[in-house]
Amino acid sequence: QKMQGDKPVPTVRRAADGQRIDQGIDGTNLVPGDIIFLEAGDRIPADVRVLCCTDGMEVDNSALAGESMPEPRHNGTEKPSVPCAEARNLAFFGTTVLKGKATCVVHATGDNTFLGKIA
């Protein structure tokens, strides 16, 4: 299930001593809590929460919902009643960034992703 191809995912982790470590990580080696950076054309390698993004950021969720219209993303807080699949501050494994850039925190990988649970 190598969605990212050979392109490493720009990632920030903290070392045991608290130092920031900037590195490129294969998407299959991401873990919850990793901070990743995405831009237009990137496949999203895990379920992520958007921390910061450019205005007008859009993703293609057709892999999940079959909907071919781009869906905007933002870093705002959603109401608790909004289902995860409709939350505009989340992006999901297997989808693609169509426009913009984002800084995200990984919250689910592998079989724990939204796509992994329905597959």
Buried (B, 14 or more C-beta within 10 A) or exposed (E): EEBBEEEBBBBBBEEEEEEEEEEEBBBBEBEEEBBBBBEBEBBBBBBBBBEEBEEEBBBBBBBBEEEEEBBEBBBEEBEEEEEEEEBBBBBBBBBBBBBBBBBBBBBBBEEEBBBBEEE
